[in-house]
Amino acid sequence: MVEYTQLCKQLGYSFKNQNIIREALTHRSVCKSNNERLEYLGDSILNFVIASALFEMFPDAKEGELSRIRSYLVKGDRLTEIAQSLQLGAFLELGPGELKSGGARRASILEDALEALIGAVYLDSDIIETHRVVVELYDEQFKTIPDADDLKDPKTRLQEYLQARKLPLPEYHI
C-alpha cells in the first residue's frame, strides 16, 4: 500500500477518505476503479477555481483577457509543472505496461492525475477547501502570469493587426 503522507503535506490537505486519494492516483491501466471520472470532475473544478481567482486578481480585465489567462494556466504545461513539483509520478499506481514505458513521467498521465486529485479533494471536502488547495498549488504560476496580449494566438494577432489598419481580413480556403 502506498503512503500518501508526503503528498498530503505538499498539498496542504489531509484526506479523510484514503480510498478517494488512492482512486485519484490509479491509472486506467490498473483496474476499472481508476481516476478517469475524478479527472473529469477535477478539470471542471480547476477551470472554475482558476476563473474565480483571476476574476478577483484582475478586477479591470476584460472577459477575453481573463479567458486567455485561464486557458494558459489550466493547459497541460502548467499542470505538468505542478504535478512534477509535487513528485506526483512517485505516487501513481500504474499497470505493468505503463510502468515499463515510463508512464509515471508522461505529461498526459501527470496532468490527468493532478486533475483527478483536485476532484478528489473536492469530494473529500468542499469547494472552499478545494479553492484554497488549488490557489496554493498555483502560487508560483500566479506570480509569473504573462500579459494577456502575449497569450493571443497568431490568427487573432493577424486579424487585429489588419483591423487596426483597416485592411481586409484574410480569406481562409480549405
C-alpha positions as CSV (number, residue, x, y, z in Angstrom):
1,M,0.0,0.0,0.0
2,V,1.3,3.4,-1.0
3,E,1.8,6.0,1.8
4,Y,0.3,9.4,0.9
5,T,1.5,11.4,3.9
6,Q,4.2,13.3,2.0
7,L,1.9,14.2,-0.9
8,C,-0.8,15.4,1.5
9,K,1.7,17.5,3.3
10,Q,2.7,19.1,0.0
11,L,-0.9,19.6,-0.9
12,G,-1.7,21.1,2.5
13,Y,-4.7,18.8,2.7
14,S,-5.2,15.5,4.5
15,F,-7.8,13.2,3.1
16,K,-10.5,11.8,5.4
17,N,-11.2,9.1,2.9
18,Q,-8.0,7.3,1.8
19,N,-9.9,5.4,-0.8
20,I,-10.5,8.6,-2.8
21,I,-6.9,9.6,-3.0
22,R,-6.0,6.1,-4.0
23,E,-8.6,6.2,-6.8
24,A,-7.3,9.7,-7.9
25,L,-3.8,8.2,-8.3
26,T,-4.8,5.0,-10.0
27,H,-4.4,4.9,-13.8
28,R,-6.9,3.1,-16.0
29,S,-4.2,0.6,-16.9
30,V,-4.6,-0.8,-13.4
31,C,-8.3,-1.6,-13.0
32,K,-11.8,-0.4,-13.6
33,S,-11.8,1.7,-10.4
34,N,-9.5,4.4,-11.8
35,N,-9.1,8.2,-11.9
36,E,-10.9,9.0,-15.1
37,R,-14.2,10.1,-13.5
38,L,-12.3,12.2,-10.9
39,E,-10.2,13.7,-13.7
40,Y,-13.4,14.8,-15.4
41,L,-14.7,16.4,-12.2
42,G,-11.3,17.9,-11.3
43,D,-10.9,19.5,-14.8
44,S,-14.2,21.4,-14.4
45,I,-13.4,22.4,-10.8
46,L,-10.0,23.6,-11.8
47,N,-11.4,25.8,-14.5
48,F,-13.9,27.3,-12.1
49,V,-11.4,27.9,-9.3
50,I,-8.8,29.5,-11.6
51,A,-11.6,31.6,-13.2
52,S,-12.7,32.7,-9.8
53,A,-9.2,33.5,-8.6
54,L,-8.4,35.5,-11.8
55,F,-11.7,37.4,-11.5
56,E,-10.6,38.6,-8.1
57,M,-6.9,39.2,-9.1
58,F,-7.7,41.3,-12.2
59,P,-10.8,43.4,-11.4
60,D,-10.3,45.6,-14.5
61,A,-9.6,42.8,-17.0
62,K,-12.0,42.1,-19.8
63,E,-13.6,38.7,-20.5
64,G,-11.2,37.8,-23.4
65,E,-8.1,38.6,-21.3
66,L,-9.4,36.5,-18.4
67,S,-10.2,33.7,-20.7
68,R,-6.7,33.7,-22.3
69,I,-5.0,33.8,-18.9
70,R,-7.2,31.0,-17.6
71,S,-6.5,28.9,-20.6
72,Y,-2.8,29.4,-20.2
73,L,-3.0,28.4,-16.5
74,V,-5.1,25.2,-17.0
75,K,-3.4,23.8,-20.0
76,G,-1.1,20.8,-19.9
77,D,2.2,22.6,-19.4
78,R,1.2,24.3,-16.2
79,L,-0.5,21.1,-14.9
80,T,2.7,19.1,-15.7
81,E,4.8,21.6,-13.8
82,I,2.6,21.5,-10.8
83,A,2.4,17.6,-10.9
84,Q,6.2,17.4,-11.2
85,S,6.7,19.8,-8.3
86,L,4.5,17.5,-6.2
87,Q,6.5,14.5,-7.5
88,L,3.1,13.1,-8.3
89,G,4.6,10.3,-10.5
90,A,6.0,8.6,-7.4
91,F,2.5,8.2,-6.0
92,L,0.8,6.9,-9.2
93,E,-0.5,3.4,-9.4
94,L,0.2,2.2,-13.0
95,G,-0.3,-1.0,-14.9
96,P,2.7,-3.1,-15.9
97,G,2.8,-1.6,-19.5
98,E,2.6,2.0,-18.3
99,L,5.3,1.3,-15.7
100,K,7.7,-0.2,-18.3
101,S,7.1,2.7,-20.7
102,G,7.8,5.4,-18.1
103,G,4.1,6.4,-17.6
104,A,5.0,8.0,-14.2
105,R,6.9,10.7,-16.1
106,R,4.5,11.1,-19.0
107,A,3.0,14.6,-19.1
108,S,-0.6,13.4,-20.0
109,I,-0.7,11.0,-17.2
110,L,0.6,13.5,-14.7
111,E,-1.9,16.2,-15.9
112,D,-4.8,13.7,-15.6
113,A,-3.7,12.6,-12.1
114,L,-3.5,16.2,-10.9
115,E,-7.0,17.0,-12.2
116,A,-8.2,13.8,-10.5
117,L,-6.6,14.8,-7.3
118,I,-8.4,18.1,-7.4
119,G,-11.7,16.3,-8.0
120,A,-10.8,14.0,-5.0
121,V,-10.1,17.0,-2.7
122,Y,-13.5,18.4,-3.7
123,L,-15.4,15.2,-3.0
124,D,-13.5,14.7,0.3
125,S,-14.1,18.3,1.5
126,D,-16.0,21.2,-0.2
127,I,-15.5,23.9,-2.8
128,I,-14.0,26.4,-0.3
129,E,-11.2,23.9,0.8
130,T,-10.7,22.9,-2.8
131,H,-10.3,26.6,-3.8
132,R,-7.7,27.0,-1.1
133,V,-5.7,24.0,-2.2
134,V,-5.8,24.9,-5.9
135,V,-4.8,28.5,-5.3
136,E,-1.8,27.3,-3.2
137,L,-0.8,24.8,-5.9
138,Y,-0.8,27.7,-8.4
139,D,1.1,30.1,-6.2
140,E,4.2,30.2,-8.5
141,Q,2.1,30.3,-11.7
142,F,0.1,33.2,-10.4
143,K,3.4,35.1,-9.8
144,T,4.5,34.7,-13.4
145,I,1.3,35.2,-15.5
146,P,2.2,36.7,-18.9
147,D,0.4,39.7,-20.2
148,A,-3.0,38.7,-21.8
149,D,-2.0,40.2,-25.1
150,D,1.1,37.9,-25.3
151,L,-1.2,34.9,-25.0
152,K,-3.2,35.7,-28.2
153,D,-2.9,33.0,-30.9
154,P,-1.3,34.0,-34.2
155,K,-4.6,34.1,-36.1
156,T,-6.1,36.6,-33.6
157,R,-3.0,38.8,-33.7
158,L,-3.1,38.9,-37.5
159,Q,-6.7,39.8,-37.6
160,E,-6.3,42.5,-35.0
161,Y,-3.3,43.9,-36.9
162,L,-5.3,44.1,-40.1
163,Q,-8.4,45.5,-38.5
164,A,-6.3,48.3,-36.8
165,R,-5.0,49.3,-40.2
166,K,-8.4,49.0,-41.9
167,L,-7.1,46.2,-44.2
168,P,-9.3,43.3,-45.3
169,L,-9.2,40.2,-43.2
170,P,-7.6,37.1,-44.8
171,E,-9.8,34.6,-46.5
172,Y,-9.1,31.0,-45.5
173,H,-9.6,28.3,-48.1
174,I,-9.6,24.6,-47.3
